[in-house]
């Protein structure tokens, strides 16, 4: 997808300034925002939660889950 910031912003209906924040890492995405961007790009958002390396004894490891938005 070779687009300028301006073209991409117009494509997904956000400001060019917002795209600039995303690219600079100066924006913390919420799951809702990620889902909205994915929808505008005709994509699915998958979020996979898993325990950190070295934490094998925790209860969380028993259930790895995948969420689709």
C-alpha beads as a LAMMPS data file, in Angstrom:
LAMMPS data file: protein, C-alpha beads

69 atoms
68 bonds

1 atom types
1 bond types

-500.0 500.0 xlo xhi
-500.0 500.0 ylo yhi
-500.0 500.0 zlo zhi

Masses

1 110.0

Atoms # bond

1 1 1 0.000 0.000 0.000
2 1 1 2.184 2.840 -1.225
3 1 1 0.472 6.007 -0.024
4 1 1 1.510 9.293 1.430
5 1 1 0.350 10.188 4.932
6 1 1 -2.235 12.484 3.388
7 1 1 -3.570 9.802 1.024
8 1 1 -3.726 7.205 3.794
9 1 1 -5.452 9.665 6.132
10 1 1 -8.074 10.403 3.480
11 1 1 -8.505 6.670 2.800
12 1 1 -9.342 5.839 6.421
13 1 1 -10.953 9.217 7.209
14 1 1 -8.601 10.531 9.893
15 1 1 -6.378 13.607 9.928
16 1 1 -2.869 13.611 8.521
17 1 1 -1.694 14.750 11.959
18 1 1 -3.121 11.560 13.474
19 1 1 -1.226 9.421 10.954
20 1 1 1.928 11.330 11.840
21 1 1 1.394 10.558 15.551
22 1 1 0.894 6.873 14.731
23 1 1 4.076 6.709 12.686
24 1 1 6.157 8.514 15.296
25 1 1 4.987 6.190 18.067
26 1 1 3.468 9.175 19.879
27 1 1 0.039 7.551 20.157
28 1 1 -1.211 4.714 22.351
29 1 1 -3.852 2.794 20.444
30 1 1 -6.935 1.516 22.203
31 1 1 -8.371 -1.803 21.073
32 1 1 -11.373 0.131 19.787
33 1 1 -9.160 2.351 17.607
34 1 1 -7.237 -0.635 16.256
35 1 1 -10.529 -2.370 15.412
36 1 1 -11.818 0.758 13.626
37 1 1 -8.619 1.084 11.560
38 1 1 -8.723 -2.623 10.674
39 1 1 -12.357 -2.318 9.581
40 1 1 -11.576 0.685 7.361
41 1 1 -8.791 -1.344 5.739
42 1 1 -11.075 -4.383 5.241
43 1 1 -8.899 -6.400 7.607
44 1 1 -9.504 -8.468 10.736
45 1 1 -7.794 -7.610 14.000
46 1 1 -6.405 -10.525 15.983
47 1 1 -5.077 -10.044 19.500
48 1 1 -3.267 -12.987 21.047
49 1 1 -2.487 -12.862 24.758
50 1 1 0.211 -15.146 26.104
51 1 1 2.390 -15.207 29.213
52 1 1 5.793 -13.584 29.227
53 1 1 8.794 -15.815 28.728
54 1 1 9.904 -17.359 32.007
55 1 1 6.480 -17.202 33.653
56 1 1 5.440 -20.780 32.971
57 1 1 3.991 -21.374 36.439
58 1 1 1.277 -18.726 36.239
59 1 1 -2.417 -19.603 35.815
60 1 1 -2.619 -17.421 32.702
61 1 1 -0.580 -19.926 30.731
62 1 1 -3.289 -22.543 31.079
63 1 1 -5.594 -20.592 28.782
64 1 1 -4.228 -18.787 25.752
65 1 1 -7.031 -16.947 24.025
66 1 1 -7.430 -15.260 20.687
67 1 1 -9.849 -12.366 20.291
68 1 1 -11.201 -11.331 16.901
69 1 1 -12.747 -7.902 16.477

Bonds

1 1 1 2
2 1 2 3
3 1 3 4
4 1 4 5
5 1 5 6
6 1 6 7
7 1 7 8
8 1 8 9
9 1 9 10
10 1 10 11
11 1 11 12
12 1 12 13
13 1 13 14
14 1 14 15
15 1 15 16
16 1 16 17
17 1 17 18
18 1 18 19
19 1 19 20
20 1 20 21
21 1 21 22
22 1 22 23
23 1 23 24
24 1 24 25
25 1 25 26
26 1 26 27
27 1 27 28
28 1 28 29
29 1 29 30
30 1 30 31
31 1 31 32
32 1 32 33
33 1 33 34
34 1 34 35
35 1 35 36
36 1 36 37
37 1 37 38
38 1 38 39
39 1 39 40
40 1 40 41
41 1 41 42
42 1 42 43
43 1 43 44
44 1 44 45
45 1 45 46
46 1 46 47
47 1 47 48
48 1 48 49
49 1 49 50
50 1 50 51
51 1 51 52
52 1 52 53
53 1 53 54
54 1 54 55
55 1 55 56
56 1 56 57
57 1 57 58
58 1 58 59
59 1 59 60
60 1 60 61
61 1 61 62
62 1 62 63
63 1 63 64
64 1 64 65
65 1 65 66
66 1 66 67
67 1 67 68
68 1 68 69
